[in-house]
Amino acid sequence: MLKKLLPRGSNPDQTVLSKTCHTLHLAFKTMTTDDIYDAMVMCFLRACRRYDPLYTDKVRQVCEVLDGKHSASSSQPTPSHQLWV
């Protein structure tokens, strides 16, 4: 689990893992092990609830629409109040 919390591009050696563990420990300083587990599970469940497997497809569709409007507007200027209608 600690490897998922490492900064991007860092090498997961013992020193980096130890620093990450210490930082995580400071976040839960006054909590018991059971409380930490409950908090982590709640964060995981919240992330699962917000997960959208179609997110990349939706972003791709929005980009295609925006690119289409951009290419159409480059041939004819569109008033700014009509861009968001």
PyRosetta script that sets phi, psi and omega in degrees:
from pyrosetta import init, pose_from_sequence

init()
pose = pose_from_sequence("MLKKLLPRGSNPDQTVLSKTCHTLHLAFKTMTTDDIYDAMVMCFLRACRRYDPLYTDKVRQVCEVLDGKHSASSSQPTPSHQLWV")
pose.set_psi(1, -35.5)
pose.set_omega(1, -178.9)
pose.set_phi(2, -61.6)
pose.set_psi(2, -31.8)
pose.set_omega(2, -179.7)
pose.set_phi(3, -62.6)
pose.set_psi(3, -30.6)
pose.set_omega(3, 177.9)
pose.set_phi(4, -71.4)
pose.set_psi(4, -21.9)
pose.set_omega(4, -178.2)
pose.set_phi(5, -95.6)
pose.set_psi(5, -2.0)
pose.set_omega(5, -179.1)
pose.set_phi(6, -69.9)
pose.set_psi(6, 150.2)
pose.set_omega(6, 173.2)
pose.set_phi(7, -63.2)
pose.set_psi(7, 149.7)
pose.set_omega(7, -179.6)
pose.set_phi(8, -60.3)
pose.set_psi(8, 138.3)
pose.set_omega(8, 176.2)
pose.set_phi(9, 82.0)
pose.set_psi(9, -2.6)
pose.set_omega(9, -179.2)
pose.set_phi(10, -84.7)
pose.set_psi(10, 148.7)
pose.set_omega(10, -180.0)
pose.set_phi(11, -85.0)
pose.set_psi(11, 124.1)
pose.set_omega(11, -176.8)
pose.set_phi(12, -75.9)
pose.set_psi(12, 64.3)
pose.set_omega(12, 175.8)
pose.set_phi(13, -90.2)
pose.set_psi(13, 179.8)
pose.set_omega(13, -174.5)
pose.set_phi(14, -62.4)
pose.set_psi(14, -38.4)
pose.set_omega(14, -178.3)
pose.set_phi(15, -65.9)
pose.set_psi(15, -46.9)
pose.set_omega(15, -179.1)
pose.set_phi(16, -66.1)
pose.set_psi(16, -41.4)
pose.set_omega(16, 178.4)
pose.set_phi(17, -64.5)
pose.set_psi(17, -37.5)
pose.set_omega(17, 178.8)
pose.set_phi(18, -65.5)
pose.set_psi(18, -43.0)
pose.set_omega(18, 177.6)
pose.set_phi(19, -63.2)
pose.set_psi(19, -41.8)
pose.set_omega(19, 179.5)
pose.set_phi(20, -64.4)
pose.set_psi(20, -42.2)
pose.set_omega(20, 178.3)
pose.set_phi(21, -63.1)
pose.set_psi(21, -41.9)
pose.set_omega(21, 179.6)
pose.set_phi(22, -63.9)
pose.set_psi(22, -42.9)
pose.set_omega(22, 178.0)
pose.set_phi(23, -62.6)
pose.set_psi(23, -42.7)
pose.set_omega(23, 177.8)
pose.set_phi(24, -64.0)
pose.set_psi(24, -39.2)
pose.set_omega(24, 179.0)
pose.set_phi(25, -63.2)
pose.set_psi(25, -38.6)
pose.set_omega(25, 179.0)
pose.set_phi(26, -65.6)
pose.set_psi(26, -29.6)
pose.set_omega(26, 179.1)
pose.set_phi(27, -68.2)
pose.set_psi(27, -26.9)
pose.set_omega(27, -177.9)
pose.set_phi(28, -117.7)
pose.set_psi(28, 36.5)
pose.set_omega(28, -169.9)
pose.set_phi(29, -53.4)
pose.set_psi(29, -45.7)
pose.set_omega(29, -174.2)
pose.set_phi(30, -97.7)
pose.set_psi(30, 8.3)
pose.set_omega(30, -175.0)
pose.set_phi(31, -98.2)
pose.set_psi(31, 151.7)
pose.set_omega(31, 174.4)
pose.set_phi(32, -80.5)
pose.set_psi(32, 169.8)
pose.set_omega(32, 179.4)
pose.set_phi(33, -60.1)
pose.set_psi(33, -41.6)
pose.set_omega(33, 178.8)
pose.set_phi(34, -64.3)
pose.set_psi(34, -40.1)
pose.set_omega(34, 178.8)
pose.set_phi(35, -65.8)
pose.set_psi(35, -39.2)
pose.set_omega(35, 177.7)
pose.set_phi(36, -62.7)
pose.set_psi(36, -45.4)
pose.set_omega(36, 179.4)
pose.set_phi(37, -60.3)
pose.set_psi(37, -45.8)
pose.set_omega(37, -179.9)
pose.set_phi(38, -61.4)
pose.set_psi(38, -42.3)
pose.set_omega(38, 179.6)
pose.set_phi(39, -64.6)
pose.set_psi(39, -42.3)
pose.set_omega(39, 179.4)
pose.set_phi(40, -66.1)
pose.set_psi(40, -39.7)
pose.set_omega(40, 178.6)
pose.set_phi(41, -65.1)
pose.set_psi(41, -40.4)
pose.set_omega(41, 179.0)
pose.set_phi(42, -64.7)
pose.set_psi(42, -40.1)
pose.set_omega(42, 176.2)
pose.set_phi(43, -62.9)
pose.set_psi(43, -41.6)
pose.set_omega(43, 178.7)
pose.set_phi(44, -63.7)
pose.set_psi(44, -44.6)
pose.set_omega(44, -179.9)
pose.set_phi(45, -65.6)
pose.set_psi(45, -37.2)
pose.set_omega(45, 177.1)
pose.set_phi(46, -64.4)
pose.set_psi(46, -41.6)
pose.set_omega(46, 178.5)
pose.set_phi(47, -65.6)
pose.set_psi(47, -39.4)
pose.set_omega(47, 178.2)
pose.set_phi(48, -64.5)
pose.set_psi(48, -38.6)
pose.set_omega(48, -178.7)
pose.set_phi(49, -65.8)
pose.set_psi(49, -34.2)
pose.set_omega(49, -178.0)
pose.set_phi(50, -87.5)
pose.set_psi(50, -6.8)
pose.set_omega(50, -177.9)
pose.set_phi(51, -66.8)
pose.set_psi(51, 132.7)
pose.set_omega(51, 178.1)
pose.set_phi(52, -124.6)
pose.set_psi(52, 106.9)
pose.set_omega(52, -177.9)
pose.set_phi(53, -65.9)
pose.set_psi(53, -17.5)
pose.set_omega(53, -179.0)
pose.set_phi(54, -99.2)
pose.set_psi(54, 11.8)
pose.set_omega(54, -176.4)
pose.set_phi(55, -57.5)
pose.set_psi(55, -46.4)
pose.set_omega(55, -177.9)
pose.set_phi(56, -64.7)
pose.set_psi(56, -37.7)
pose.set_omega(56, 177.6)
pose.set_phi(57, -65.2)
pose.set_psi(57, -40.3)
pose.set_omega(57, 179.3)
pose.set_phi(58, -65.0)
pose.set_psi(58, -42.9)
pose.set_omega(58, 178.7)
pose.set_phi(59, -63.8)
pose.set_psi(59, -40.6)
pose.set_omega(59, 178.7)
pose.set_phi(60, -61.7)
pose.set_psi(60, -43.1)
pose.set_omega(60, 179.5)
pose.set_phi(61, -63.9)
pose.set_psi(61, -42.4)
pose.set_omega(61, 178.7)
pose.set_phi(62, -62.4)
pose.set_psi(62, -42.9)
pose.set_omega(62, 179.1)
pose.set_phi(63, -62.8)
pose.set_psi(63, -39.8)
pose.set_omega(63, 178.5)
pose.set_phi(64, -64.3)
pose.set_psi(64, -41.3)
pose.set_omega(64, 178.5)
pose.set_phi(65, -64.3)
pose.set_psi(65, -45.5)
pose.set_omega(65, 179.5)
pose.set_phi(66, -64.3)
pose.set_psi(66, -39.8)
pose.set_omega(66, 177.4)
pose.set_phi(67, -64.7)
pose.set_psi(67, -38.5)
pose.set_omega(67, 177.9)
pose.set_phi(68, -64.1)
pose.set_psi(68, -43.4)
pose.set_omega(68, 178.4)
pose.set_phi(69, -67.4)
pose.set_psi(69, -36.3)
pose.set_omega(69, -179.7)
pose.set_phi(70, -66.1)
pose.set_psi(70, -44.1)
pose.set_omega(70, -178.8)
pose.set_phi(71, -69.6)
pose.set_psi(71, -34.7)
pose.set_omega(71, 177.4)
pose.set_phi(72, -71.0)
pose.set_psi(72, -35.9)
pose.set_omega(72, -178.1)
pose.set_phi(73, -77.1)
pose.set_psi(73, -18.9)
pose.set_omega(73, 179.5)
pose.set_phi(74, -72.3)
pose.set_psi(74, -25.5)
pose.set_omega(74, 177.9)
pose.set_phi(75, -83.3)
pose.set_psi(75, -33.2)
pose.set_omega(75, 176.8)
pose.set_phi(76, -132.7)
pose.set_psi(76, 128.3)
pose.set_omega(76, 178.0)
pose.set_phi(77, -67.1)
pose.set_psi(77, 135.2)
pose.set_omega(77, 179.7)
pose.set_phi(78, -109.4)
pose.set_psi(78, 133.5)
pose.set_omega(78, 176.4)
pose.set_phi(79, -58.7)
pose.set_psi(79, 144.3)
pose.set_omega(79, -173.9)
pose.set_phi(80, -63.3)
pose.set_psi(80, -27.9)
pose.set_omega(80, -179.3)
pose.set_phi(81, -73.0)
pose.set_psi(81, -13.8)
pose.set_omega(81, 179.8)
pose.set_phi(82, -95.9)
pose.set_psi(82, -9.8)
pose.set_omega(82, -178.3)
pose.set_phi(83, -66.8)
pose.set_psi(83, -31.5)
pose.set_omega(83, -174.0)
pose.set_phi(84, -105.3)
pose.set_psi(84, 16.2)
pose.set_omega(84, 179.9)
pose.set_phi(85, -86.4)
pose.dump_pdb("model.pdb")
